[in-house]
Amino acid sequence: MTDQNTTLSAAAGSDEPATDVTDTATTNDTDTGIVTVPDADLIVVPEDEVDPAAVVPEVTFADFPVHPDIVASLADAGIRTPFPIQAMTLPVALAGHDIIGQAKTGTGKTLGFGVPMLNRVVAPGDAEFESLARPGKPQALAVAPTRELAVQVAGDLERAGRRRGIRVLTVYGGRAYEPQIEALKQGVEIVVGTPGRLIDLMKQGHLDLSQARIVVLDEADEMLDLGFLPDVETLMSQTPGSRQTMLFSATMPGAIVTLARRYMTQPTHIRAMGDENENAHTVKAVEQFVYRAHAMDKVEMLSRMLQARERGLTIIFSRTKRTAAKVSDELVDRGFAAAAIHGDLGQGAREQALRAFRNGKVDILVATDVAARGIDVDNVTHVINYQCPEDEKTYLHRIGRTARAGNTGVAVTFVDWDDLHRWALINKTLDLGIPEPQETYSSSEHLFADLDIPTDAKGRLRRSQQTRAGLGAEEVEDLGETGKRHARGGQGPAGGRGERGDRGGRGRDDRRDDRRDDRRDEAAPAEGEDAAPRERRSRNRRRTRGAGAAAAGAAGSTEAPASPSDGSGPEADSSSSDDASRRPRRRRRGGSGRGRGGEGAAESAPVAAE
């Protein structure tokens, strides 16, 4: 215990390189919880082996060597005391050392790397700003896997750096390029974004990372799962070699360790995951229920669960975009204030749903896993897995949306009969103690007892309880989106989904409609002029294929001798054409006779002439 603390203090307070406390061979000491990766030069400080009174004293951010303006900005937001992961990270990060931070979701690690970033950059009001090599170029870069997480991180950095006047730019897809390019031209100190848009701006020459002295990779394991690791390596290659790199991840797969070896210099591995027993049971403050449910009864169960006493904001997770949209529509139809967020929605509609959820206009958010790591909303009391998660990592990240920052929460998981084997693996890996989910229906008594649901709750919310304004009360911000159509009308009075076309930017069909409207405006009479009535023209449709042409010829040859004999003249022709137009059109399903007057035409001619 003493040796570990001494080594960590030496790495943080001196210029000597950090050395490993164990042998270079891979070890996994179950007694101490120390795991060392060979040749990675990692110092592991397990939380359960550290005296909380010694490492996490009752101190404030002012007790660390942090700029007073940053401390004041945090105090303005009501943040004075650091969380354990922040208290463990700040001394090492402020000293300029590379860090691998491993912590559960919802432990407040954003400020663990955000405060050192803000403390190290030079603000426009500082005396050293004009002496920089390239003032206004980004001095720090934070990479996040999802748009929602990037917005959350940027919001925390803006809040903490407000008094210093540090400019933070959020860069991600779905928004127009022009505002982001203009902000880069005017100058920023910190850029937070997703890999795709960052690389686009870098290739266009608008994003210069040559002055980035600190780089943060947040949720690195999620980037690995989404296939972003090559993009991250491309971004890292454009930053100076003397940069400080901080990598944060809930899990440490082999690819993440390889990335750390390649781009980090003797990183200090800070692990705030608790002991194995706590990790196996995920977050202790989350009360977990697992029910074996029938697919046709899930919405009925949801409707009753959402009427539980003391229920606050609720997030419902699904595996597919279609399911998320369907569940949201069903709940809105039953009177609940719900909104959906998934990949088929434009960025404006996604941000509209999140704002409405944060502001309390809707209290139910139906989301796919793409938003599982990017939703940081206070007072989320219930998380419901509408479909069984794919694996234990997805399960942990989903239920991590509740019980954040010391609060408690409830997690409910629906397991279909086909997913029993998948749940068995999750239960075994996490040691949840629920190997066989109880078969449950919307009328089961234990469902009402477990979740404290009133016994008179039905499948629809009473009108007297429909007090939320709904998604329609939240305005849609015009982001200048590209590739998807704009959301015009929201998602109904109480939430739900809008029209299919109301999703994003203007496409080829919109431009074609505009040109068509312009031509109509040119042809229309000017205001005040009387428009002359136009006679309606009747068009005779003709077949262009061989069978149709032959049939028309045969019909003409049989009817031609009759016209001069009865003396009717043009009237007979018009009556015959009317009879021909009223005849049912015969379609041939085969390919014979198409495009040529062969056997197919000869066979169809007598039929058309009758």
N, C-alpha and C positions, 0 to 999 in steps of 0.2 A: 504493500500500500504506500509506504513512504517512498520507495524507489520510483514508483510510477509518478507520484506527484512531483518529485524532484526532477525527473527527466522532463516532464511536461513544462515545468517552470523554466528550466534551462532553455528549452526550445522557444519559449515565448519571450523570455527577457534578455537573451543574449544573441550574439551574432553567430554562435557556434551552430553547425547544422544539427538538426534533431537526429538522434540515433534511436534504433529500436531497442526496446527493453527486453526482448527475448532473442532467441537464436534466429538465424535467417531461414531455417527450415520452417515449413508450414506447421503450425501448432494449433491445437484447439483444447485449451485447458478448461475443462468443465468446472474446476474448483474456483477459478478466478474469472472466467468468462472472457479471457483475453484471446483474441483471434488475430494471428499475424500472417499476412500474405507474403510469400517469399519475394525478396528483391523489391518490395514495394515501399520499404522504409516508413511503415505506418506505426503510429503510436495510438493504441486503443485505450480509451479511458471509459470503462463501463460504468454506468450510473449507479448500479447496485454496489460497486466496490468503493464508491467515494462517499465520504461523510458529508451529508447535505449541509451540516452546519459549517463545514470548513470551506466547501467549494461554492455553495449557493447561500451566502449570508444574506441577512436582511439589508441589502444595499439598494441604492437607486442608480440610475444611469449616470447621475452626477459623480458617483464614486469612481467611474472609469475615465480614462483620458479621452473624453469625447468633447467636441466643440460645444461651448455653452448654448449656442443658438439651437443646436440639435436637441439638447436636453430640454430647452424651453419649448420647442415645437412639440416634443413628445408629451411634456406636461400639459400643454394646451389641449392635447387629445385625451388627457386623462391617463397617460402611460408613464409610470414613474419607476416601477419595480420590474426588473427583467425576469423572464421565465428561466427555468433551469438550462435549456439549450442555449439561450442568449447569454447567460452568465458564464457558461463554459466556453462559448465561442468568442466572446468579445476580447478577452485578454490576448488570445493567440492571433485573432484576425487584426486587431489594432496594431500589433507588432509587425504586420506585413507578411506573415507566414501563410503558406498554402494550407487549405483545410479540406478535409472530407468530413462532412457532417451527416450523421445518420440518426434520424429521429422520426418518431411517429408523426403522422399527419395531424395538424391542428395543435402543434406544440409551440407555435410562434417563432419558427426559424426564419421567417422573412426579415424581421429586425435583427436577427443574429448576423446576417450578412449585409443587411441594408444600412445599419448604423456605421460599420467600417467603410462601406462605399461612400456614404455621404461625408464621413470624416476625412477621407483621403483626397477627394476631388477639390479642386480650386474653384471657388465660386466667382461669378463676375464682380462681386463687390470686394474681393480680396486684393491686397496690394500685389500679390504675385501673379495675378491673372494675365496682365499685359506682358509679363516676361515669359509666358509659355511659348513653346515652339510654334504651336498652331492654336491660338485661342479660339474657342468656340467649337472645336472638334471634340467628339465624345471622349471623355476620360474614363468612363466605366461602362461596361456592357453586362446586362443580365439576360440570359436566354431561358425561356419557359416553353414547355411543350404545347400548351393550349392558349387560345386567345383570352379565355376567362382568367386563367392564372396570370397571364401577362398584365391584364388590366388591374388585377388585385395587387400584384407586386408594385406596379407603378403608382397606384393610389397610396400604398403605405410609404413609399419613398417620397412622394410629393408632400405627404402630411408631415413626415419627419424632417424634411429639408426646406420647409416653407420659410422659416425665418432667415435662413442663409441665402435664400434666393436662388437655389439650385434648380436648374431647368431639367425636367425629366420628360422624355418623349417615349410614348408607347407606339410600337411599330408592329402591325400584324395585318394579315390578309383580310379581305372583305371590305376594307375602307379604301377610299380613293388615294392614289399616290400623291397627288398635288399637295395636300396639306402637310403630309409627312416630309416631302422634299423641301417645302418652304421652311418648315421648322428646322431641318438640318442646315439649310443655308443661313438662317438667322443665328444658329449656334445652340448647342445643348451640351450639358455636362454628363448626363446619364441616358443611355438608350436601353429600353426594356422591350423585348419583342420575341416573336416566334421565328424559328430558323428560316422558313421559306421566304417571308417578306424581307428579312434581314439580308439574305443572300441576293435577292432581286435588287434591292437598293445598292448593295455593294457592287454588283456587276454593272449597274448603270452609272457608277462613279459618284453617287450621291452620299454614300456612307463610307467614311474614312475611319478605320479602326487602328490606324498606326499610332494613335495617342492613347489608346485604351490601356491604362495601367492596372486595372483590376477587372477581372472577368468572373462572373458567377453563373453556374449551371444549376438551375433549380429543377427538382424532380427529374434527375438524370435517368433513373430507371424507367420512367414513363417515356422519355425520349427514345430510349432503347427499344421499348415495346412498339412505339409508333414508327420506327425506322428512321429517326432523325439523327442518329449518331454520325453518319457520314457528313451531314450538313453542319453538325457541331464542329467536327474536325476541320471543315473548310473555314468556318469562322475563326477558330482558334489559330489557324495558320496565318491569318491576316493581322494578328495582334502581336505586340512586341514580345520577345522572348523573356524579358525581365519582368513580366506582369505578375501580379498576385492572382492566383486562381483559387476559387472556393467552389466546391462541388457538394451539393446536398441531394440526398437520396434516401428513401425509406428502406430500400433493400440494396444489396451490393452484389449483383451478378458479376460473372467473370469479365464481361465486356466493359463494365464500368471500371473495374480495377485496372484493366488494360489501358483505358483512356487516362486514368490517373497516372499510371507509370509513364505514359508518353508525354503528357502535357503539364505535369505538376512536378515540383521540386521538393522532395522530402516532405510530403504532406502529413499533417497531424490529423489522425483519425479520431474524431470525437463522437462517441456513440452514446446517445441518450435514449436508449430503447428499453431500459428497465431490465429486470432479470428474465430468464427464460419462461418462468411461470406467468409473469405478467404479459409477456409478448404472446404467449400461446392463447391467452384469454383476451387478446386485443386490448381495447380500452376498458378498464374496470368500470368506469362510470356508465357504460352502455348496457342497458338491460336488453337481452336478445331473446327473440321468440322465432321459432321456425315451425311453419305449418305446411302440411301436404295438402295442396288445394287443387281443385278442378278448374280447368281453364275457363269453363262457362260460368263459374261462380266467383271468379276473382274480383270482378268489378263490384258485385254485391258485397263481398267481404270488405273491399276498400271503402265503400260508402258508409259502412257501419264503423269501421276503424277510424275514419276521419271525423267521426262525431264523438270520439273519446273525450273524457273530461281532461282538462288541463293540457289539451293539445295545442301546440303553438305552430310555428312554421314547419312544413313537412316537405320532404323531397322523396319522390318516387322514381326509382331507377328501373330502366328496361334495357334489354340487350339490343333492340333494333329501333330504327327511326320510325318505322311504321307503327310499331306498338306504342311508342311514346305519343305520337299524334292521336292514335285511336283512344288511348286511355284518357288523355286530356279532353278530347271531345265528349267522351262518355261522362266524365265528371262534371263538365260544364253543363251538359244536358240535365244532370241530376241536381243542379243548383249550387254546386261548389265553385269557388273562385280559383280556377286552375289555369296554368299556362304551361306550354311545352317549350323545350329547348333541345334542338338536335341539329344534325348537320345539314338537313335540307332547308333550314331556315336561313335567310340572309342575316348578315351581321347586325343590321338594324333591328330586326325582329328578335334576335337572340338577346341583344342588350336591352331591348324594351321589356322582355320577360324577366330578366334579372333585376332591372330597376324596379319593376312592379313588385317583385318578390321581396326585395330589400325594403321597399317603402311600405309594405303591408297591404297593397292593393289586391294582391292575390296571396293566399297562404299555402298554396299547393303548387309545387314545381315538378313537372314530369320530365325527366332528363335521361339521356343516354350516357354511356360511360365516358364520352368525350368531355363531359362537364364534371366528371366525378372529382377531379383534382383542382378545378378552377373555381369552385363555388365556396366562398368564405363568407357566410352570412351568420350573424349572431342569432341566438334564440331559436335554432333549429332543434325541435324537441323530438321529432320522429323521422326516421329513415325507413323506407319500405322498398324491399327488393321485389318488384313485381314478377321478375323472372330470376331463377337461380343464377348467381354469378358464375363466370367461367372458371375461376380458380380462387385460391385463398387470397392472393394479392388484390384482386378486384373486390373481393368481399371486404377486406380491411379498409380499402380506400373509400368504398361506398359508405360504410357505417361511420367512417371518420368524419363525415359531414356534420354529425351531431356530437354532443359531449365535448365541445371545443372550449379551450381556455378554462378548464375546471368545472364546466357545467355537466349536467347529467342528460341522458337521452335514452330513447327506445329505438331498437332496430328490429324490424319484422321482415322475414324472408318467406316468400312463397316458393314451394318446391313442387314441380309437376312430377307425375309418376315417371316420366321419361328422364328426369333429372336426378333421380334418387342416387344413382352411382356417382354423379358429379358432386352432390352434396356429401356423400360419404367420404370422398377424398378431402373436401374442405374441412369437414369435421375432424377427420383423423389428423390432418396436418396442423390445425390450430388447437386441437384438443378441446373442443367446445363442450363435449359431453352431451351432444344431442345427435346420436347416430341414426335414430329413427324419428323423423318428424311426425307429429301427431296429425292424423287425418282430420281435417277441419272444414266446415262449411259455414256459410253466412248465418246459419241458425244455431250453430254449436254454442252451448252454454259456456264452455271454457274460453272461447274467444272473447265473450263479453266480460268474463271475470278477469282474464289476464290483462286486458288493455283498459279496464275500467270504462266500459262502454255502457251508456244507459240502456236499460232493458227495452225501452220503447223506441229505440232507434230503428229507422227503416232505411230503405234503399235510396231515398231522396231526402235532401236537406229541407227542413221546414222553411217556409218563406220568412218567418220571423227571425230565423237564424242567418239569413243571407244578408250580412252586413258589410261585406267587402265591396269595394268599388269595381273590382274586376280589371282585367287587362286592358279593356277599351279605354279606361280612364288614364292610362299612361301613354304619353305621346311617343311617336316613333321619331327618332332623331335621323335626319337626313345625313347619311355618311358618305354620299357619293359612291355607292357600292357599284362594283363591277361584276358582271356575270350572272346576277340574279335580280329578280324584279322586286321593286320596293313593296314593302308591306303598307297598304293604304289604310285599311280599316281596323287594324288590331285583330283580336281574336274573340270578338263577341262581347256582350255586356258583362259577363262574369268570368271571362278567361277563354280558354279554348283556342281553336286554330282559325286563322283567317282563310280567305279563298286561296285556291291553289296557286294562282298567278301572283298573289300579293307577297312576293318574297325577295325582292332585291333590285338590282340595277336594270338598265335598259338593254335589251338584246336585239337580235336581228329582226324579229317579228315586230317589235315596237317601232323601229325605224321604218319598216315597210308600211306599217299603218300610218305613220306620220306623212310619208310621201303620198299615200293614197288620200289622206285628208286634205293635203295641199292641193291636189288636182281637183278634188271636189269643190274646194273654196274658190279656185280660179273659174270653174265652170258655172258656179252659182251666180245669180243676178245680184247686182249691187243693192244696198239697202234703199228702200223706197221705190224700186222698180217692180213692176208686176211680172211675175214669171209666167211665160206662155205655157199653157198646158200641153204636155207631150202625149201623143197617141201611143198607146201600148202596142208594141209589135209582137206578132206571133211568129215564132221560129219553128220550122219543121226540122226535127232531128233526123239525121241520116246516119245509117251505119256505114262505117268505113272499111269494115272487114269484108272478105269475099262472100260469105254467106248472106250478109245483109244486102250487098249490092246485087247479087243474083236474085234475091227475093224481090227486091224493088223492081228489077227488070221484068221478072215474070209477072208481077202484079200489073205493071203498065201494059204489057202485051195482051193480057186477058181483058182488061177494062177498056182499052182504046176503041174497039169496034162499037161499043154500046153508046158512046157519046153522040155521034152524028145521027143515029137512028131515032133517038127519042127527042131530039131537037132542043134539049135543055141547055146545051152549051156550057158556059162557065159554071152555072149552078151545079151541074152534075159533077164537074171537076171538084168543086168545093165540098160537095157532100161526100164524094169518094175519099178526098183527103181527110175529112173529119172521121170517116169510118176507119181509115188506115191509122189515124192518130189514136183512136180508141182501142185498137187491137192490142192485146197483151204482147209484150216483147218476149221473145223466146231466147233464152241463153243456152249456149252449149257449154257443157263442162269440160269436154275433151278438147284436144288441140287439133282435131281433124277439121279440115275445111277452112281454117283461119288464114286469111291473107291470100287465098287463091280460089278461083272458081272451079273446083274439082268436084269430087264425089259428094263432099259435104254440101256444096252449093246446090247441086242437082237434087239432093234429097230434101233440102229445106225449101226449094222453090215452090213445089205444089202446096206445101203447108201454108206459105205466106200468101199464095194466090187465092186460097179458098175464101 
